[in-house]
Amino acid sequence: MHSTLSVLSDLVAAAPSPAPKSIDEVIENITAWIMGIIAVVATMFLVIGGLRYMAAGGDPAQVEQAKGNFKSALIGYALAVLAPVVLQVLQGILGG
């Protein structure tokens, strides 16, 4: 009777190793990761801006900080959308 650990190690040993990826697949994966990370950070700025705006209570300084957070979120979303384009341009420049 095998223990759970030995069964898991047998499954890992029997699993086929992934084939090496082409440079195009690697660039696509990097693009997806970059877009995801930027979108998460932009969403965080959007949430922080919304919370600041709601908590401002009419304070002009707090409202301006909230607007700054909204602008940062907008820039972040624009970068997330443009990330594939930028990486495509870089790939063209580098001869990929």
Contact map, one row per residue, 1 for C-alpha under 8 A:
111000000000000000000000000000000000000000000000000000000000000000000000000000000000000000000000
111101100000000000000000000000000000000000000000000000000000000000000000000000000000000000000000
111111100000000000000000000000000000000000000000000000000000000000000000000000000000000000000000
011111110000000000000000000000000000000000000000000000000000000000000000000000000000000000000000
001111111000000000000000000000000000000000000000000000000000000000000000000000000000000000000000
011111111100000000000000000000000000000000000000000000000000000000000000000000000000000000000000
011111111110000000000000000000000000000000000000000000000000000000000000000000000000000000000000
000111111111000000000000000000000000000000000000000000000000000000000000000000000000000000000000
000011111111100000000000000000000000000000000000000000000000000000000000000000000000000000000000
000001111111110000000000000000000000000000000000000000000000000000000000000000000000000000000000
000000111111111000000000000000000000000000000000000000000000000000000000000000000000000000000000
000000011111111000000000000000000000000000000000000000000000000000000000000000000000000000000000
000000001111111100000000000000000000000000000000000000000000000000000000000000000000000000000000
000000000111111100000000000000000000000000000000000000000000000000000000000000000000000000000000
000000000011111110000000000000000000000000000000000000000000000000000000000000000000000000000000
000000000000111111000000000000000000000000000000000000000000000000000000000000000000000000000000
000000000000001111100000000000000000000000000000000000000000000000000000000000000000000000000000
000000000000000111110000000000000000000000000000000000000000000000000000000000000000000000000000
000000000000000011111000000000000000000000000000000000000000000000000000000000000000000000000000
000000000000000001111100000000000000000000000000000000000000000000000000000000000000000000000000
000000000000000000111110110000000000000000000000000000000000000000000000000000000000000000000000
000000000000000000011111110000000000000000000000000000000000000000000000000000000000000000000000
000000000000000000001111111000000000000000000000000000000000000000000000000000000000000000000000
000000000000000000000111111100000000000000000000000000000000000000000000000000000000000000000000
000000000000000000001111111110000000000000000000000000000000000000000000000000000000000000000000
000000000000000000001111111111000000000000000000000000000000000000000000000000000000000000000000
000000000000000000000011111111100000000000000000000000000000000000000000000000000000001000000000
000000000000000000000001111111110000000000000000000000000000000000000000000000000000000000000000
000000000000000000000000111111111000000000000000000000000000000000000000000000000000000000000000
000000000000000000000000011111111100000000000000000000000000000000000000000000000000000000000000
000000000000000000000000001111111110000000000000000000000000000000000000000000000011001000000000
000000000000000000000000000111111111000000000000000000000000000000000000000000000000000000000000
000000000000000000000000000011111111100000000000000000000000000000000000000000000000000000000000
000000000000000000000000000001111111110000000000000000000000000000000000000000010010000000000000
000000000000000000000000000000111111111000000000000000000000000000000000000000111011000000000000
000000000000000000000000000000011111111100000000000000000000000000000000000000010000000000000000
000000000000000000000000000000001111111110000000000000000000000000000000000000000000000000000000
000000000000000000000000000000000111111111000000000000000000000000000000000110110000000000000000
000000000000000000000000000000000011111111100000000000000000000000000000000110010000000000000000
000000000000000000000000000000000001111111110000000000000000000000000000000000000000000000000000
000000000000000000000000000000000000111111111000000000000000000000000000100100000000000000000000
000000000000000000000000000000000000011111111100000000000000000000000001111110000000000000000000
000000000000000000000000000000000000001111111110000000000000000000000000100000000000000000000000
000000000000000000000000000000000000000111111111000000000000000000000000100000000000000000000000
000000000000000000000000000000000000000011111111100000000000000000001101100000000000000000000000
000000000000000000000000000000000000000001111111110000000000000000001101100000000000000000000000
000000000000000000000000000000000000000000111111111000000000000000000000000000000000000000000000
000000000000000000000000000000000000000000011111111100000000000001001000000000000000000000000000
000000000000000000000000000000000000000000001111111110000000000011111100000000000000000000000000
000000000000000000000000000000000000000000000111111111000000000001000100000000000000000000000000
000000000000000000000000000000000000000000000011111111100000000001000000000000000000000000000000
000000000000000000000000000000000000000000000001111111110000011011000000000000000000000000000000
000000000000000000000000000000000000000000000000111111111000011001100000000000000000000000000000
000000000000000000000000000000000000000000000000011111111000000000000000000000000000000000000000
000000000000000000000000000000000000000000000000001111111000000000000000000000000000000000000000
000000000000000000000000000000000000000000000000000111111111011000000000000000000000000000000000
000000000000000000000000000000000000000000000000000011111110000000000000000000000000000000000000
000000000000000000000000000000000000000000000000000000011111011000000000000000000000000000000000
000000000000000000000000000000000000000000000000000000011111111000000000000000000000000000000000
000000000000000000000000000000000000000000000000000000010111111100000000000000000000000000000000
000000000000000000000000000000000000000000000000000000000011111110000000000000000000000000000000
000000000000000000000000000000000000000000000000000110010111111111000000000000000000000000000000
000000000000000000000000000000000000000000000000000110010111111111100000000000000000000000000000
000000000000000000000000000000000000000000000000000000000001111111110000000000000000000000000000
000000000000000000000000000000000000000000000000100100000000111111111000000000000000000000000000
000000000000000000000000000000000000000000000001111110000000011111111100000000000000000000000000
000000000000000000000000000000000000000000000000100010000000001111111110000000000000000000000000
000000000000000000000000000000000000000000000000100000000000000111111111000000000000000000000000
000000000000000000000000000000000000000000001101100000000000000011111111100000000000000000000000
000000000000000000000000000000000000000000001100110000000000000001111111110000000000000000000000
000000000000000000000000000000000000000000000000000000000000000000111111111000000000000000000000
000000000000000000000000000000000000000001001100000000000000000000011111111100000000000000000000
000000000000000000000000000000000000000011111100000000000000000000001111111110000000000000000000
000000000000000000000000000000000000000001000000000000000000000000000111111111000000000000000000
000000000000000000000000000000000000000001000000000000000000000000000011111111100000000000000000
000000000000000000000000000000000000011011000000000000000000000000000001111111110000000000000000
000000000000000000000000000000000000011001000000000000000000000000000000111111111000000000000000
000000000000000000000000000000000000000000000000000000000000000000000000011111111100000000000000
000000000000000000000000000000000010010000000000000000000000000000000000001111111110000000000000
000000000000000000000000000000000111011000000000000000000000000000000000000111111110000000000000
000000000000000000000000000000000010000000000000000000000000000000000000000011111111000000000000
000000000000000000000000000000000000000000000000000000000000000000000000000001111111110000000000
000000000000000000000000000000100110000000000000000000000000000000000000000000111111111000000000
000000000000000000000000000000100010000000000000000000000000000000000000000000001111111100000000
000000000000000000000000000000000000000000000000000000000000000000000000000000000111111110000000
000000000000000000000000000000000000000000000000000000000000000000000000000000000111111111000000
000000000000000000000000001000100000000000000000000000000000000000000000000000000011111111100000
000000000000000000000000000000000000000000000000000000000000000000000000000000000001111111110000
000000000000000000000000000000000000000000000000000000000000000000000000000000000000111111111000
000000000000000000000000000000000000000000000000000000000000000000000000000000000000011111111100
000000000000000000000000000000000000000000000000000000000000000000000000000000000000001111111111
000000000000000000000000000000000000000000000000000000000000000000000000000000000000000111111111
000000000000000000000000000000000000000000000000000000000000000000000000000000000000000011111111
000000000000000000000000000000000000000000000000000000000000000000000000000000000000000001111111
000000000000000000000000000000000000000000000000000000000000000000000000000000000000000000111111
000000000000000000000000000000000000000000000000000000000000000000000000000000000000000000111111
